[in-house]
Amino acid sequence: MGLPQNEVAADNQRRRIEALPNSPAGDAIGNAISLAGPMLAVGSSLASSGTSSATGLVAAGSVVAGLRIVDWFREFGSSKVNENLEALGQATEDALNRVENTLREHGTSIAEIKSRIESPEFENGMASASLQALRTTRGDRLKRLALILANGVKEDDLEPESLDDMMRAAVELKDADIVLLGKIYESQKSLLKQSRLNPSNWFSQVQTYWNEFVDSGVLDASKHLVYRSSFSRLESHGLIQKFREISTAAVGLEHYALLEEGLQFYERLQEKSQ
C-alpha cells in the first residue's frame, strides 16, 4: 500500500493534468516548424531573384531576423524547464517509493514517513532541487537530485544547508568525478568512520591509506590530467581535501583525504535497499 498523496506525487499529477491540452514538446516542434518558415522564404526569394549566396550576404541579418531567435529561446526554454521538472518529479516519486518500502520493512510507521515528506525541510529541499534542475540538460543529474532528496528522507536528515551544497555538487560534477569519488570512498570510508572516535592519528593514517590506494593501480597514470581535473572539482565542493604538493608530474602523489561531506554525498547518491 503506497503513501497517502504527498507533495511530490500531487505536484507530478498537477503537471500531468496541466500538460494535457498543450504538450510542451508538441508546442516546441510546432514553433520550430513555424520559425523555419521565414528562413525558407528568405532562401526562396534569393533563389528566385538569381542572387548568389555571396551576393545574398549583402542583406546582413536578414536570415537571423526572420528566425525570431528571442522567441525561439523563450519557447524552447519553457519546454525544457517543464521537461526537467517533470523528470525530476517522477524520479523523486520513484525514489521515495523505494525509500518507503525500505523504511516500512525496518519498522518505520506510515505516519512517520508521511511527516518527514510533509515537513518544511522536505519542502525546502524540493525548492532547492527544482532550482538546480534548471541548470542542467542531463537526465542522470536530475536523478542525482532525486536520490539526494529521497535518501535524506530515509536518513531523516534534510538539513537545508547540507542539502543545498549536495544538490549544487550533483549538477556540477561530471560522471568521472563521481566515479573517482567512489574509489576514494571505498578506500577511506572505514578510516573516516574510525576517526570519528579517534581523530588523533587521522592525518598519518590518510597518508598510509592513500599510498596503498595508489599502489593498488586504481589510478591510471596515463590519465593524470583527467584525474587532476576531477580532484580539483571534488575539492572545490568540499568533498575531499588535498594534504600536500609534491614537485612531480606523477599522478596520485598528492595525498587526498575523504571528508565527511564527501562520504555523505556519495552515500546519498546510492539506490540503497537496506
C-alpha positions in Angstrom: 0.0 0.0 0.0 1.5 3.3 -1.0 1.8 6.5 0.9 -1.2 8.8 1.1 -1.0 11.6 -1.6 2.2 13.5 -0.8 3.6 16.8 -2.1 5.8 15.1 -4.8 3.0 12.9 -6.2 0.5 15.7 -6.0 2.8 18.1 -7.9 3.5 15.4 -10.5 -0.2 14.8 -11.1 -0.9 18.5 -11.3 1.8 18.8 -14.0 0.4 15.9 -16.0 -3.1 17.5 -16.0 -1.8 20.9 -17.0 0.2 19.3 -19.8 -2.8 17.6 -21.4 -4.3 20.5 -23.5 -0.9 21.7 -24.7 2.1 19.5 -24.9 5.4 21.5 -24.4 7.1 19.1 -26.7 4.4 19.5 -29.3 4.5 23.2 -29.0 8.2 23.3 -29.4 8.0 21.2 -32.6 5.3 23.4 -33.9 7.2 26.5 -33.1 10.3 25.1 -34.8 8.3 24.5 -38.0 6.7 27.9 -37.9 10.0 29.6 -37.2 11.6 27.8 -40.1 9.1 29.4 -42.5 10.7 32.9 -42.6 14.1 31.4 -43.2 12.8 29.3 -46.1 11.1 32.3 -47.5 14.3 34.3 -47.5 16.1 31.4 -49.2 13.4 31.1 -51.8 13.5 34.8 -52.5 17.2 34.8 -53.0 17.0 31.8 -55.3 14.2 33.2 -57.5 15.9 36.5 -58.0 19.1 34.7 -59.1 21.1 36.2 -56.3 24.2 34.2 -55.4 24.9 33.1 -51.9 27.8 35.6 -51.9 25.6 38.4 -53.0 23.0 37.4 -50.5 25.4 38.3 -47.7 24.9 42.0 -48.6 21.5 41.8 -46.8 23.2 41.2 -43.5 21.0 39.9 -40.7 18.0 39.1 -43.0 18.0 35.4 -42.2 18.6 35.9 -38.5 15.9 38.5 -38.2 13.4 36.1 -39.8 14.2 33.4 -37.3 13.0 35.3 -34.3 15.8 33.9 -32.1 14.4 35.5 -28.9 11.1 33.8 -29.4 12.8 30.5 -30.1 14.8 30.7 -26.9 11.7 31.6 -25.0 9.6 28.7 -26.3 12.3 26.0 -26.2 13.5 27.2 -22.8 9.9 27.0 -21.3 9.6 23.5 -22.8 12.9 22.3 -21.3 12.0 23.7 -17.9 8.8 21.8 -17.9 10.5 18.7 -19.1 13.2 18.9 -16.4 10.7 19.4 -13.6 8.6 16.6 -14.8 11.6 14.2 -14.9 12.8 15.4 -11.5 9.3 14.9 -10.0 9.0 11.4 -11.4 12.5 10.4 -10.4 11.8 11.7 -6.8 8.5 9.9 -6.6 10.1 6.6 -7.7 13.0 7.0 -5.2 10.5 7.9 -2.4 8.5 4.7 -3.2 11.7 2.6 -2.7 12.6 4.5 0.5 9.1 4.0 1.8 9.4 0.2 1.3 12.7 0.1 3.0 11.6 2.2 6.0 8.5 0.1 6.4 10.5 -3.1 6.3 12.6 -1.7 9.2 9.5 -0.8 11.2 9.1 2.9 10.5 5.4 3.8 10.6 3.4 5.3 7.8 2.7 8.3 10.0 6.4 8.9 10.5 7.2 8.6 6.8 4.4 10.9 5.9 5.5 13.5 8.5 9.0 13.5 7.0 7.7 14.1 3.5 5.3 16.8 4.6 7.9 18.6 6.7 9.1 22.2 5.9 12.6 20.8 5.5 11.4 18.5 2.7 9.5 21.3 1.0 12.7 23.5 1.1 14.6 20.5 -0.3 12.1 20.3 -3.2 12.6 24.0 -3.9 16.4 23.6 -3.9 16.2 20.6 -6.2 13.8 22.5 -8.6 16.2 25.4 -8.9 19.2 23.2 -9.5 17.2 21.3 -12.1 17.1 24.4 -14.3 20.9 24.3 -14.6 21.3 21.0 -16.5 20.1 19.2 -19.6 21.3 15.8 -18.2 18.8 13.3 -17.0 21.3 11.5 -14.9 22.0 14.6 -12.9 18.3 15.1 -12.3 18.3 11.6 -10.9 21.1 12.5 -8.6 18.9 15.3 -7.2 16.0 12.9 -6.6 18.3 10.4 -4.8 19.7 13.1 -2.5 16.2 14.2 -1.6 14.7 10.7 -1.1 17.7 9.4 0.8 17.5 12.5 3.0 14.0 11.3 3.9 15.3 7.8 4.6 18.1 9.1 6.9 15.7 11.7 8.4 18.3 14.3 7.6 17.1 17.2 5.5 19.3 19.9 6.9 18.9 22.8 4.4 22.5 24.0 4.1 23.8 20.5 3.6 21.1 19.7 1.0 21.9 22.9 -0.9 25.6 22.0 -1.1 24.9 18.4 -2.2 22.4 19.4 -4.9 24.8 22.0 -6.3 27.5 19.4 -6.5 25.0 16.9 -8.0 24.6 19.1 -11.1 28.1 20.4 -11.4 30.2 17.3 -11.1 31.0 15.1 -14.1 30.4 11.3 -14.2 34.1 10.8 -14.0 34.3 12.9 -10.8 31.6 10.7 -9.1 33.5 7.6 -10.2 36.7 8.9 -8.7 34.9 9.9 -5.5 33.5 6.4 -5.3 37.0 4.9 -5.5 38.3 7.2 -2.7 35.2 6.4 -0.7 35.8 2.7 -0.9 39.4 3.2 0.1 38.8 5.5 3.1 35.3 5.1 4.4 36.3 2.8 7.2 39.1 5.1 8.2 36.9 8.1 8.3 34.3 6.3 10.4 37.1 5.1 12.8 38.5 8.6 13.0 35.2 10.0 14.4 36.1 8.1 17.6 39.9 8.6 17.5 40.9 11.6 15.4 44.4 12.0 16.8 46.3 10.0 14.1 43.9 10.6 11.2 46.5 12.7 9.2 49.1 9.9 9.2 46.6 7.2 8.5 45.3 9.0 5.5 48.8 9.0 4.0 49.1 5.3 4.6 45.6 4.6 3.1 46.4 6.8 0.2 49.7 5.2 -0.6 48.0 1.8 -0.6 45.3 3.2 -2.8 47.7 4.5 -5.4 49.9 1.4 -5.2 46.9 -0.8 -6.0 46.8 0.6 -9.5 43.4 2.2 -9.3 44.7 5.4 -10.8 45.9 5.1 -14.4 49.0 7.4 -14.7 48.3 8.0 -18.4 45.0 9.8 -17.4 46.6 12.1 -14.9 45.2 15.2 -16.4 41.7 13.8 -16.2 42.2 12.8 -12.6 43.7 16.2 -11.7 40.6 17.9 -13.2 38.3 15.6 -11.1 40.4 16.1 -8.0 40.1 19.9 -8.4 36.3 19.8 -8.8 35.8 17.4 -5.9 37.9 19.5 -3.6 36.1 22.7 -4.7 32.9 21.2 -3.4 34.5 20.3 -0.1 34.2 16.6 -0.6 37.9 15.8 -0.4 41.0 17.6 0.9 44.5 17.7 -0.6 47.2 17.4 2.0 50.4 18.4 0.3 52.0 19.3 -3.0 55.0 17.4 -4.4 57.0 18.8 -7.3 56.4 15.9 -9.7 54.1 15.2 -12.6 53.3 11.7 -11.4 49.6 11.2 -10.6 48.5 10.3 -7.1 51.5 11.6 -5.2 49.4 14.4 -3.7 47.6 12.9 -0.8 43.8 13.3 -0.7 41.5 12.7 2.3 37.9 11.8 2.1 35.9 14.3 4.1 32.6 13.8 6.0 30.8 15.8 3.3 32.2 13.5 0.6 31.2 10.4 2.4 27.7 11.6 3.0 27.3 13.0 -0.6 28.4 9.7 -2.2 26.1 7.6 0.1 23.2 9.8 -0.7 23.6 9.1 -4.4 23.2 5.3 -3.9 20.0 3.4 -4.6 20.2 1.5 -1.3 17.6 -1.1 -0.4 18.9 -1.5 3.1 
